[in-house]
């Protein structure tokens, strides 16, 4: 029997899932919302996703055979639930892949300014596409790079802010235009998705729960994971907004390279590490999408028969399909060039549904008869608030 994960390993894996590239846009989320509204949205997203992460375990325990998020959807809503969540996951992964292309392109632009954006997107295509041909087992170890780059960024932001005595870009002297309330209330809905995107790891939590040596410690593990994640997020969000105020850019790394007084070697290292993130994650993120169309293709008897008539056909068709999939992602990155817009959409549409609304609905469907009046009222209240924020945030990310 395969050895299961310890308590600490489960925390490490969970933190690795939660803390992603969305952290770069958190200061912008606070810029759009102001200190008061930004903090309120942050606390709500933290509380909602912490609560629903624990509900996942309860829902899975309704059937000991359930192991995945899709199983939970199927348990509550049948085949339609599984199909809906599978479609949502694939769409989310495509959107994530677009965000990774934009992030790499922005990193290249920060390090080598002055090039045409379309040219940089093409360079990103040439860098990222080969990672889709690397076996998944060789890509998985690169997840450590993700955590390393995020904590390096955290250290660089604090070092830069403390090393500069005066604004802008100082933690000793806050930016004068960092406001308590939003300067533009129409921009506030953008912050909903930007902040929520950082708390979305629920697709993988069922796997972590089933893989724990001691499943009874799952709730405690979730709490520790969220405390560490929230501390990292709040440090980056608050420091970034305090340092740059209304000048906060869509990625905090873009702000860091604009201040000549900073240690530029250190900042360029941080930008390089963040730029490596897409290279490490692109293949992993897009792999399920590639597998899905390959399975769909070979499930058609006529197509499968044609592919098997000659040894060269299947590998050639698969290779061309992989390149075309990557090309489609890069074209989407040309059409949606703003990292903040993509992260806002990811958070508002996908994160709120996958990590907030859908777990609440599954729990309600499976346990409505045994839930207390207080628990039922809490569920409906959370559903209303989460749905409202998701709708407003999604609409704003398209405008």
NURO-841449 format. One record per residue (C-alpha): residue number from 0; residue in three letters; x, y negated, z negated. Coordinates in Angstrom, 2 decimals. Each point is the difference from the previous one (the first is absolute). Layout:
residues N
+-----+-----+---------+---------+---------+
:   k :   r :      xx :      yy :      zz :
+-----+-----+---------+---------+---------+
: NUM : ala :       X :       Y :       Z :
...
+-----+-----+---------+---------+---------+
***
This chain:
residues 399
+-----+-----+---------+---------+---------+
:   k :   r :      xx :      yy :      zz :
+-----+-----+---------+---------+---------+
:   0 : unk :    0.00 :    0.00 :    0.00 :
:   1 : unk :    1.37 :   -3.43 :    0.96 :
:   2 : unk :    1.25 :   -2.17 :   -2.85 :
:   3 : unk :   -2.33 :   -2.90 :   -0.75 :
:   4 : unk :    0.85 :   -3.64 :   -0.73 :
:   5 : unk :    0.87 :   -1.18 :   -3.49 :
:   6 : unk :   -1.64 :   -3.03 :   -1.63 :
:   7 : unk :    2.93 :   -2.28 :    0.96 :
:   8 : unk :    0.19 :    1.36 :    3.55 :
:   9 : unk :   -3.72 :   -0.67 :    0.42 :
:  10 : unk :    0.48 :   -3.60 :   -1.18 :
:  11 : unk :    2.94 :   -0.49 :    2.40 :
:  12 : unk :   -1.98 :    1.41 :    2.95 :
:  13 : unk :   -3.04 :   -2.14 :   -0.85 :
:  14 : unk :    2.06 :   -3.20 :   -0.30 :
:  15 : unk :    1.67 :    0.83 :    3.31 :
:  16 : unk :   -3.45 :    0.28 :    1.64 :
:  17 : unk :   -1.44 :   -3.18 :   -1.53 :
:  18 : unk :    2.95 :   -2.39 :    0.36 :
:  19 : unk :    0.34 :   -0.63 :    3.73 :
:  20 : unk :    0.61 :   -2.77 :    2.51 :
:  21 : unk :   -3.22 :   -1.75 :   -1.08 :
:  22 : unk :    2.00 :   -1.48 :   -2.88 :
:  23 : unk :    1.57 :   -2.47 :    2.48 :
:  24 : unk :   -3.34 :   -1.78 :    0.53 :
:  25 : unk :   -1.05 :   -0.18 :   -3.68 :
:  26 : unk :    1.40 :   -3.53 :   -0.54 :
:  27 : unk :   -2.05 :   -1.11 :    3.03 :
:  28 : unk :   -3.06 :    1.56 :   -1.63 :
:  29 : unk :    0.53 :   -2.25 :   -3.02 :
:  30 : unk :    0.65 :   -2.99 :    2.27 :
:  31 : unk :   -3.39 :    0.55 :    1.69 :
:  32 : unk :   -1.86 :    0.54 :   -3.28 :
:  33 : unk :    1.85 :   -2.21 :   -2.52 :
:  34 : unk :    1.13 :    1.23 :   -3.42 :
:  35 : unk :   -3.46 :    0.43 :   -1.57 :
:  36 : unk :   -1.85 :    1.77 :    2.83 :
:  37 : unk :    3.12 :    1.95 :    1.01 :
:  38 : unk :    0.45 :    1.34 :   -3.52 :
:  39 : unk :   -3.71 :    0.88 :   -0.26 :
:  40 : unk :    0.09 :    1.94 :    3.31 :
:  41 : unk :    3.26 :    1.69 :   -1.06 :
:  42 : unk :   -1.49 :    1.16 :   -3.33 :
:  43 : unk :   -3.19 :    1.23 :    1.71 :
:  44 : unk :    1.90 :    1.99 :    2.65 :
:  45 : unk :    2.29 :    1.44 :   -2.68 :
:  46 : unk :   -2.94 :    1.04 :   -2.21 :
:  47 : unk :   -2.15 :    1.33 :    2.85 :
:  48 : unk :    2.67 :    2.22 :    1.55 :
:  49 : unk :    1.28 :    1.23 :   -3.37 :
:  50 : unk :   -3.56 :    1.07 :   -0.87 :
:  51 : unk :   -0.71 :    1.64 :    3.37 :
:  52 : unk :    3.35 :    1.85 :   -0.06 :
:  53 : unk :   -1.22 :    1.72 :   -3.16 :
:  54 : unk :   -3.43 :    0.69 :    1.55 :
:  55 : unk :    1.75 :    1.91 :    2.80 :
:  56 : unk :    1.15 :    2.65 :   -2.47 :
:  57 : unk :   -3.50 :    0.33 :   -1.45 :
:  58 : unk :   -1.50 :    0.41 :    3.49 :
:  59 : unk :    2.63 :    2.57 :    1.01 :
:  60 : unk :   -0.69 :    2.02 :   -3.14 :
:  61 : unk :   -3.61 :    0.44 :    1.16 :
:  62 : unk :    1.46 :    2.64 :    2.33 :
:  63 : unk :    3.30 :    1.68 :   -1.00 :
:  64 : unk :    0.70 :    0.71 :    3.71 :
:  65 : unk :    0.01 :   -3.73 :    0.87 :
:  66 : unk :    3.54 :   -1.25 :    0.54 :
:  67 : unk :   -0.19 :   -3.06 :    2.26 :
:  68 : unk :   -1.87 :   -3.27 :    0.37 :
:  69 : unk :   -1.82 :    1.50 :    2.99 :
:  70 : unk :   -1.11 :    2.94 :   -2.16 :
:  71 : unk :   -1.50 :   -2.46 :   -2.47 :
:  72 : unk :   -1.87 :   -1.78 :    2.81 :
:  73 : unk :   -1.28 :    3.34 :    1.28 :
:  74 : unk :   -1.07 :    1.05 :   -3.50 :
:  75 : unk :   -2.08 :   -3.15 :   -0.44 :
:  76 : unk :   -1.30 :   -0.68 :    3.52 :
:  77 : unk :    0.58 :    3.20 :    1.99 :
:  78 : unk :    1.64 :    0.11 :    3.44 :
:  79 : unk :   -0.98 :   -3.62 :    0.72 :
:  80 : unk :    1.97 :   -1.12 :   -3.06 :
:  81 : unk :    3.12 :    1.81 :    1.20 :
:  82 : unk :   -0.34 :   -1.31 :    3.58 :
:  83 : unk :   -0.55 :   -3.58 :   -1.22 :
:  84 : unk :    3.02 :    0.03 :   -2.29 :
:  85 : unk :    2.21 :    1.69 :    2.65 :
:  86 : unk :   -0.89 :   -2.71 :    2.53 :
:  87 : unk :    0.67 :   -2.69 :   -2.61 :
:  88 : unk :    3.39 :    1.51 :   -0.88 :
:  89 : unk :    1.13 :    0.18 :    3.63 :
:  90 : unk :   -1.10 :   -3.60 :    0.66 :
:  91 : unk :    1.83 :   -1.11 :   -3.15 :
:  92 : unk :    3.19 :    1.82 :    1.07 :
:  93 : unk :   -0.14 :   -1.69 :    3.43 :
:  94 : unk :   -0.41 :   -3.41 :   -1.70 :
:  95 : unk :    2.88 :    0.81 :   -2.40 :
:  96 : unk :    2.19 :    0.89 :    2.98 :
:  97 : unk :   -0.80 :   -3.33 :    1.64 :
:  98 : unk :    0.99 :   -1.74 :   -3.27 :
:  99 : unk :    3.34 :    1.87 :    0.01 :
: 100 : unk :    0.74 :   -1.14 :    3.58 :
: 101 : unk :   -0.80 :   -3.61 :   -0.94 :
: 102 : unk :    2.13 :    0.26 :   -3.16 :
: 103 : unk :    3.01 :    1.35 :    1.90 :
: 104 : unk :   -0.43 :   -2.68 :    2.68 :
: 105 : unk :   -0.19 :   -2.75 :   -2.63 :
: 106 : unk :    3.11 :    1.43 :   -1.68 :
: 107 : unk :    1.91 :   -0.07 :    3.30 :
: 108 : unk :   -1.24 :   -3.57 :    0.63 :
: 109 : unk :    1.17 :   -1.10 :   -3.49 :
: 110 : unk :    3.46 :    1.50 :    0.52 :
: 111 : unk :    0.38 :   -0.97 :    3.68 :
: 112 : unk :   -2.23 :   -3.06 :    0.60 :
: 113 : unk :   -0.81 :   -1.59 :    3.34 :
: 114 : unk :   -1.14 :    3.01 :    2.04 :
: 115 : unk :   -3.29 :    0.40 :    1.86 :
: 116 : unk :   -2.59 :    1.82 :   -2.20 :
: 117 : unk :   -0.91 :    2.40 :    2.84 :
: 118 : unk :    3.68 :    0.92 :    0.44 :
: 119 : unk :    0.28 :    0.71 :   -3.74 :
: 120 : unk :   -3.12 :    2.22 :    0.13 :
: 121 : unk :    1.63 :    1.97 :    2.84 :
: 122 : unk :    3.18 :    0.40 :   -2.08 :
: 123 : unk :   -2.16 :    1.24 :   -2.89 :
: 124 : unk :   -1.62 :    2.53 :    2.36 :
: 125 : unk :    3.44 :    1.32 :    1.04 :
: 126 : unk :    1.14 :    0.26 :   -3.64 :
: 127 : unk :   -3.17 :    1.58 :   -1.44 :
: 128 : unk :   -1.18 :    2.40 :    2.73 :
: 129 : unk :    2.91 :    2.50 :   -0.40 :
: 130 : unk :   -0.99 :    0.52 :   -3.66 :
: 131 : unk :   -3.20 :    1.68 :    1.24 :
: 132 : unk :    2.13 :    2.85 :    1.41 :
: 133 : unk :    1.81 :    0.66 :   -3.29 :
: 134 : unk :   -1.44 :    2.99 :   -1.95 :
: 135 : unk :   -2.11 :   -1.14 :   -2.94 :
: 136 : unk :    2.18 :    1.89 :   -2.51 :
: 137 : unk :    2.95 :   -2.24 :    0.89 :
: 138 : unk :   -2.08 :   -3.17 :   -0.43 :
: 139 : unk :   -1.48 :    0.69 :   -3.43 :
: 140 : unk :    3.20 :   -0.71 :   -1.96 :
: 141 : unk :    0.03 :   -3.56 :    1.32 :
: 142 : unk :   -2.83 :   -0.88 :   -2.41 :
: 143 : unk :    2.75 :   -0.73 :   -2.56 :
: 144 : unk :    1.16 :   -2.82 :    2.29 :
: 145 : unk :   -3.44 :   -1.61 :   -0.37 :
: 146 : unk :    0.24 :   -0.23 :   -3.79 :
: 147 : unk :    3.65 :   -1.13 :    0.20 :
: 148 : unk :   -0.83 :   -2.83 :    2.41 :
: 149 : unk :   -2.97 :   -1.24 :   -2.05 :
: 150 : unk :    1.93 :   -0.11 :   -3.28 :
: 151 : unk :    2.94 :   -1.64 :    1.79 :
: 152 : unk :   -2.41 :   -2.66 :    1.29 :
: 153 : unk :   -1.32 :   -0.53 :   -3.54 :
: 154 : unk :    3.55 :   -0.49 :   -1.31 :
: 155 : unk :    0.91 :   -2.39 :    2.84 :
: 156 : unk :   -3.11 :   -2.17 :   -0.52 :
: 157 : unk :    0.74 :   -0.34 :   -3.74 :
: 158 : unk :    3.72 :   -0.65 :    0.61 :
: 159 : unk :   -0.72 :   -2.65 :    2.64 :
: 160 : unk :   -2.67 :   -1.70 :   -2.11 :
: 161 : unk :    2.20 :   -0.11 :   -3.11 :
: 162 : unk :    3.14 :   -1.10 :    1.88 :
: 163 : unk :   -1.64 :   -3.15 :    1.42 :
: 164 : unk :   -0.69 :   -2.77 :   -2.55 :
: 165 : unk :   -2.48 :   -2.09 :    2.01 :
: 166 : unk :   -3.05 :    0.55 :    2.24 :
: 167 : unk :   -0.63 :    1.27 :    2.62 :
: 168 : unk :    0.96 :    3.60 :   -0.63 :
: 169 : unk :    0.75 :   -0.32 :   -3.71 :
: 170 : unk :   -1.42 :    1.84 :   -3.01 :
: 171 : unk :    1.32 :   -2.78 :   -2.28 :
: 172 : unk :   -2.18 :   -2.59 :    1.75 :
: 173 : unk :   -3.33 :    1.22 :    1.38 :
: 174 : unk :   -1.16 :   -1.26 :    3.40 :
: 175 : unk :   -2.10 :   -3.11 :   -0.65 :
: 176 : unk :   -2.78 :    1.11 :    2.36 :
: 177 : unk :   -0.51 :    3.47 :   -1.53 :
: 178 : unk :   -3.62 :   -0.55 :   -1.04 :
: 179 : unk :   -2.29 :    1.63 :   -2.57 :
: 180 : unk :   -3.01 :   -0.05 :    2.35 :
: 181 : unk :    0.03 :    0.65 :    3.78 :
: 182 : unk :    0.89 :   -2.94 :    2.23 :
: 183 : unk :   -2.14 :    1.48 :    2.78 :
: 184 : unk :   -2.95 :    2.14 :   -1.14 :
: 185 : unk :   -0.41 :    1.37 :    3.54 :
: 186 : unk :    3.41 :    1.67 :   -0.33 :
: 187 : unk :   -0.89 :    1.77 :   -3.26 :
: 188 : unk :   -1.53 :    3.15 :    1.63 :
: 189 : unk :    3.37 :    0.67 :    1.67 :
: 190 : unk :    1.43 :    0.57 :   -3.47 :
: 191 : unk :   -2.48 :    2.81 :   -0.76 :
: 192 : unk :    1.59 :    2.36 :    2.51 :
: 193 : unk :    3.57 :   -1.19 :   -0.58 :
: 194 : unk :   -0.26 :    0.78 :   -3.72 :
: 195 : unk :   -2.07 :    3.19 :    0.32 :
: 196 : unk :    2.39 :    1.54 :    2.57 :
: 197 : unk :    2.57 :    0.54 :   -2.73 :
: 198 : unk :   -2.23 :    2.25 :   -2.08 :
: 199 : unk :   -0.94 :    2.54 :    2.69 :
: 200 : unk :    1.45 :    3.46 :   -0.62 :
: 201 : unk :   -3.17 :    1.96 :   -0.50 :
: 202 : unk :    0.36 :    2.10 :    3.14 :
: 203 : unk :    2.95 :    1.78 :   -1.66 :
: 204 : unk :   -1.08 :   -0.02 :   -3.69 :
: 205 : unk :   -1.99 :    3.27 :    0.36 :
: 206 : unk :    3.15 :    1.77 :    1.23 :
: 207 : unk :    2.01 :   -1.42 :   -2.91 :
: 208 : unk :   -2.72 :    1.07 :   -2.47 :
: 209 : unk :   -0.07 :    3.58 :    1.31 :
: 210 : unk :    3.81 :    0.12 :    0.00 :
: 211 : unk :    0.42 :   -1.02 :   -3.67 :
: 212 : unk :    1.39 :    2.52 :   -2.49 :
: 213 : unk :   -2.36 :   -1.42 :   -2.60 :
: 214 : unk :   -3.17 :   -1.38 :    1.70 :
: 215 : unk :   -1.40 :   -1.12 :   -3.37 :
: 216 : unk :    2.69 :   -2.73 :    0.00 :
: 217 : unk :   -1.27 :   -1.39 :    3.33 :
: 218 : unk :   -1.85 :   -2.98 :   -1.52 :
: 219 : unk :    3.06 :   -1.00 :   -2.04 :
: 220 : unk :    2.16 :    0.38 :    3.12 :
: 221 : unk :   -2.37 :   -2.30 :    1.94 :
: 222 : unk :    0.18 :   -2.62 :   -2.78 :
: 223 : unk :    3.81 :    0.01 :   -0.10 :
: 224 : unk :    0.16 :   -0.17 :    3.81 :
: 225 : unk :   -2.33 :   -2.98 :    0.12 :
: 226 : unk :    1.78 :   -1.85 :   -2.82 :
: 227 : unk :    3.38 :    0.25 :    1.79 :
: 228 : unk :   -1.56 :   -0.87 :    3.38 :
: 229 : unk :   -1.91 :   -2.99 :   -1.39 :
: 230 : unk :    3.13 :   -1.35 :   -1.73 :
: 231 : unk :    2.00 :    0.18 :    3.26 :
: 232 : unk :   -2.84 :   -1.51 :    2.04 :
: 233 : unk :   -0.72 :   -2.83 :   -2.42 :
: 234 : unk :    3.71 :   -0.87 :   -0.26 :
: 235 : unk :    0.34 :   -0.28 :    3.79 :
: 236 : unk :   -3.37 :   -1.76 :    0.50 :
: 237 : unk :    0.45 :   -2.52 :   -2.81 :
: 238 : unk :    3.70 :   -0.67 :    0.67 :
: 239 : unk :   -0.53 :   -0.43 :    3.74 :
: 240 : unk :   -2.92 :   -2.40 :   -0.38 :
: 241 : unk :    1.65 :   -1.94 :   -2.85 :
: 242 : unk :    3.18 :   -0.42 :    2.05 :
: 243 : unk :   -1.55 :   -1.07 :    3.32 :
: 244 : unk :   -3.57 :   -1.19 :   -0.69 :
: 245 : unk :   -1.85 :   -1.07 :    3.15 :
: 246 : unk :    3.10 :    0.84 :    2.08 :
: 247 : unk :   -0.35 :    3.72 :   -0.80 :
: 248 : unk :    0.25 :    1.96 :    3.27 :
: 249 : unk :   -1.75 :    3.21 :    1.07 :
: 250 : unk :    3.02 :    2.05 :   -1.17 :
: 251 : unk :    1.97 :   -1.22 :   -3.02 :
: 252 : unk :    3.25 :    1.12 :    1.68 :
: 253 : unk :   -0.59 :   -2.69 :    2.66 :
: 254 : unk :    0.09 :   -2.66 :   -2.75 :
: 255 : unk :    3.22 :    1.35 :   -1.50 :
: 256 : unk :    2.04 :   -0.52 :    3.18 :
: 257 : unk :   -1.12 :   -3.66 :    0.32 :
: 258 : unk :    1.74 :   -1.22 :   -3.19 :
: 259 : unk :    3.69 :   -0.74 :    0.79 :
: 260 : unk :    0.99 :   -0.16 :   -3.70 :
: 261 : unk :   -0.82 :    3.69 :   -0.50 :
: 262 : unk :    2.61 :    2.74 :    0.30 :
: 263 : unk :   -0.61 :    0.75 :    3.69 :
: 264 : unk :    1.92 :    3.29 :   -0.04 :
: 265 : unk :   -2.30 :    1.28 :   -2.75 :
: 266 : unk :   -3.10 :   -1.24 :    1.80 :
: 267 : unk :    1.01 :    1.52 :    3.32 :
: 268 : unk :    0.58 :    3.31 :   -1.78 :
: 269 : unk :   -3.53 :   -0.18 :   -1.43 :
: 270 : unk :   -1.44 :   -0.78 :    3.46 :
: 271 : unk :    1.99 :    2.89 :    1.51 :
: 272 : unk :   -1.31 :    2.41 :   -2.64 :
: 273 : unk :   -3.59 :   -1.14 :    0.59 :
: 274 : unk :    0.54 :    0.29 :    3.78 :
: 275 : unk :    1.17 :    3.60 :   -0.51 :
: 276 : unk :   -3.36 :    0.84 :   -1.62 :
: 277 : unk :   -1.87 :    0.24 :    3.32 :
: 278 : unk :    2.75 :    2.22 :    1.46 :
: 279 : unk :   -0.33 :    2.32 :   -3.00 :
: 280 : unk :   -3.82 :    0.03 :   -0.06 :
: 281 : unk :   -1.12 :   -0.31 :    3.65 :
: 282 : unk :    0.38 :    3.69 :    0.82 :
: 283 : unk :   -1.66 :    1.10 :   -3.24 :
: 284 : unk :   -2.90 :   -2.43 :    0.41 :
: 285 : unk :   -0.76 :    0.74 :    3.65 :
: 286 : unk :    0.57 :    3.78 :   -0.19 :
: 287 : unk :   -3.61 :    0.88 :   -1.01 :
: 288 : unk :   -1.32 :   -2.13 :    2.89 :
: 289 : unk :    2.27 :    1.82 :    2.49 :
: 290 : unk :   -1.00 :    3.39 :   -1.45 :
: 291 : unk :   -3.69 :   -0.90 :    0.26 :
: 292 : unk :    0.04 :   -0.74 :    3.74 :
: 293 : unk :    2.25 :    3.02 :    0.65 :
: 294 : unk :   -2.45 :    2.30 :   -1.81 :
: 295 : unk :   -2.91 :   -1.64 :    1.83 :
: 296 : unk :    1.77 :    0.53 :    3.34 :
: 297 : unk :    0.83 :    3.69 :   -0.53 :
: 298 : unk :   -3.46 :    0.75 :   -1.43 :
: 299 : unk :   -1.40 :   -0.46 :    3.52 :
: 300 : unk :    0.33 :    3.48 :    1.63 :
: 301 : unk :    0.45 :   -1.36 :    3.54 :
: 302 : unk :    2.76 :   -2.44 :   -1.02 :
: 303 : unk :    1.70 :    2.59 :   -2.23 :
: 304 : unk :   -0.04 :    2.54 :    2.86 :
: 305 : unk :    1.57 :   -2.56 :    2.38 :
: 306 : unk :    2.70 :   -0.87 :   -2.55 :
: 307 : unk :    0.95 :    3.66 :   -0.48 :
: 308 : unk :    0.39 :    0.77 :    3.73 :
: 309 : unk :    3.53 :   -1.43 :    0.04 :
: 310 : unk :    2.50 :   -0.21 :   -2.87 :
: 311 : unk :    0.88 :   -3.64 :    0.72 :
: 312 : unk :   -3.55 :   -1.39 :   -0.06 :
: 313 : unk :   -0.76 :    0.02 :   -3.73 :
: 314 : unk :    3.26 :   -1.70 :   -1.19 :
: 315 : unk :   -0.17 :   -2.57 :    2.83 :
: 316 : unk :   -3.66 :   -0.88 :   -0.65 :
: 317 : unk :    0.67 :   -0.21 :   -3.76 :
: 318 : unk :    3.06 :   -2.22 :    0.51 :
: 319 : unk :   -1.81 :   -2.33 :    2.40 :
: 320 : unk :   -2.95 :   -0.13 :   -2.40 :
: 321 : unk :    2.26 :   -0.90 :   -2.94 :
: 322 : unk :    1.64 :   -2.82 :    1.98 :
: 323 : unk :   -3.41 :   -1.28 :    1.13 :
: 324 : unk :   -1.29 :    0.11 :   -3.61 :
: 325 : unk :    2.96 :   -2.11 :   -1.12 :
: 326 : unk :   -0.48 :   -2.35 :    2.97 :
: 327 : unk :   -3.66 :   -0.45 :   -0.99 :
: 328 : unk :    1.07 :   -0.93 :   -3.56 :
: 329 : unk :    2.50 :   -2.56 :    1.32 :
: 330 : unk :   -2.63 :   -1.51 :    2.34 :
: 331 : unk :   -2.28 :   -0.35 :   -3.04 :
: 332 : unk :    2.88 :   -1.72 :   -1.82 :
: 333 : unk :    0.23 :   -2.49 :    2.89 :
: 334 : unk :   -3.75 :   -0.67 :   -0.22 :
: 335 : unk :    0.11 :   -0.22 :   -3.84 :
: 336 : unk :    3.34 :   -1.72 :   -0.63 :
: 337 : unk :   -0.66 :   -1.25 :   -3.55 :
: 338 : unk :    1.09 :    2.25 :   -2.86 :
: 339 : unk :   -2.33 :   -1.73 :   -2.46 :
: 340 : unk :   -3.01 :    0.53 :    2.29 :
: 341 : unk :    0.72 :    3.74 :    0.33 :
: 342 : unk :    0.63 :    0.47 :   -3.74 :
: 343 : unk :   -3.19 :   -1.92 :   -0.81 :
: 344 : unk :   -1.98 :    2.28 :    2.33 :
: 345 : unk :    1.67 :    3.10 :   -1.46 :
: 346 : unk :   -0.88 :   -1.06 :   -3.52 :
: 347 : unk :   -3.48 :   -1.40 :    0.60 :
: 348 : unk :   -1.35 :    2.72 :    2.29 :
: 349 : unk :    1.96 :    3.17 :   -0.74 :
: 350 : unk :    1.31 :   -0.40 :   -3.56 :
: 351 : unk :   -3.31 :   -1.18 :   -1.44 :
: 352 : unk :   -1.86 :    2.88 :    1.69 :
: 353 : unk :    2.54 :    2.80 :   -0.59 :
: 354 : unk :    1.21 :   -1.05 :   -3.46 :
: 355 : unk :   -3.13 :   -1.66 :   -1.37 :
: 356 : unk :   -3.37 :    0.48 :    1.67 :
: 357 : unk :    0.20 :    3.62 :    1.22 :
: 358 : unk :    1.24 :    1.53 :   -3.31 :
: 359 : unk :   -2.78 :   -1.86 :   -1.85 :
: 360 : unk :   -2.59 :    1.32 :    2.46 :
: 361 : unk :    1.33 :    3.58 :   -0.26 :
: 362 : unk :   -0.12 :   -0.19 :   -3.80 :
: 363 : unk :   -3.53 :   -1.40 :    0.11 :
: 364 : unk :   -1.13 :    2.73 :    2.40 :
: 365 : unk :    1.53 :    2.86 :   -2.01 :
: 366 : unk :   -0.71 :   -1.15 :   -3.56 :
: 367 : unk :   -2.97 :   -2.38 :    0.14 :
: 368 : unk :   -2.19 :    2.27 :   -2.13 :
: 369 : unk :    2.53 :    0.26 :   -2.83 :
: 370 : unk :    1.26 :   -3.62 :    0.02 :
: 371 : unk :   -0.96 :   -2.28 :   -2.89 :
: 372 : unk :   -1.94 :   -3.22 :    0.64 :
: 373 : unk :    3.14 :   -2.01 :   -0.79 :
: 374 : unk :    2.11 :    2.04 :    2.45 :
: 375 : unk :   -2.65 :   -0.30 :    2.73 :
: 376 : unk :   -0.24 :   -3.78 :   -0.50 :
: 377 : unk :    3.81 :   -0.30 :    0.16 :
: 378 : unk :    0.10 :    2.04 :    3.23 :
: 379 : unk :   -2.64 :   -2.12 :    1.75 :
: 380 : unk :    1.67 :   -3.23 :   -1.19 :
: 381 : unk :    3.40 :    1.11 :    1.31 :
: 382 : unk :   -1.57 :    1.13 :    3.28 :
: 383 : unk :   -1.67 :   -3.38 :    0.48 :
: 384 : unk :    3.14 :   -2.05 :   -0.77 :
: 385 : unk :    2.32 :    2.27 :    2.03 :
: 386 : unk :   -2.37 :    0.04 :    3.00 :
: 387 : unk :   -0.38 :   -3.79 :   -0.11 :
: 388 : unk :    3.77 :   -0.57 :   -0.12 :
: 389 : unk :    0.54 :    2.59 :    2.76 :
: 390 : unk :   -2.54 :   -1.60 :    2.35 :
: 391 : unk :    1.23 :   -3.56 :   -0.58 :
: 392 : unk :    3.65 :    1.03 :    0.26 :
: 393 : unk :   -0.53 :    2.03 :    3.18 :
: 394 : unk :   -1.91 :   -2.79 :    1.74 :
: 395 : unk :    2.64 :   -2.57 :   -1.01 :
: 396 : unk :    2.87 :    2.15 :    1.30 :
: 397 : unk :   -1.59 :   -0.07 :    3.49 :
: 398 : unk :   -0.61 :   -3.77 :    0.03 :
+-----+-----+---------+---------+---------+
***
